[in-house]
C-alpha cells in the first residue's frame, strides 16, 4: 500500500491484513459478478482502498460512530473505513442479490464485528422509524447525483452527523446543486486527481 495507508490516521494493526484478504475476495467474486473493473484488479483495488480512507485525514469520525453505506456494491468505501476504524458499527445497503451475498461473505470471512448487510433500497427505509436519525455518517460512491440522493439520505443522519459523497470530476457542479437544496453547510474537498469528497454537515 502507498502513502495514504501509512498515515497515522490508519493505525489499526490489522488494516493491511484485512485489506489483502478483502482484495482476494473481490478478485475471486469478480470472475462471477461485476464488482470492479476487470483491468488490473489488484492495483485498482489498492487505489480504491486508499481513496476510501483518505477522508479520515481531515474529517472527524468520533469513536463508536454508526456508519451507513448506501448502494454498497463491492463494499467501497465502507469496508476500508471499517478496516481502518474497527470501533465503528457498519451497515451496508445493496439491493442486488449477488452483490448483497458478496458483502455478507466479506463480513463473515473477515469476521467483522458490528457489521451487517441488508438487501434493500434506500427509498424503502426513509419512513422506517428505526432508521431515522440513526447514523453518525452516511456514505455513498457511484450511486447517482448527490442532489437526487440527498433527500433520501438526510433523514437517516443524526444531528451533528455527516454525509460523504465520494465523487469524480462532477463534484464541483454537484456540490453547487446540493448547496441550492439545503441550508446545511456543504463543502467539497479535492483529495486527488479526479477524486473529490462532498461533505454535508447535518
Secondary structure by P-SEA (a helix, b strand, c coil): cccccccccccccaaaaaaaaaaaaaaaaccccccccccaaaaaaaaaaaaaaccccccccccbbbbbbcccccccccaaaaaacccbbbbbbbccaaaaaaaaaaaaaaccccccccccccccccccccccccccbbbbcccccccccccccccccccccbbbbbcccaaaaaaaaaaaccccbbbbbbccccbbbbbbcc
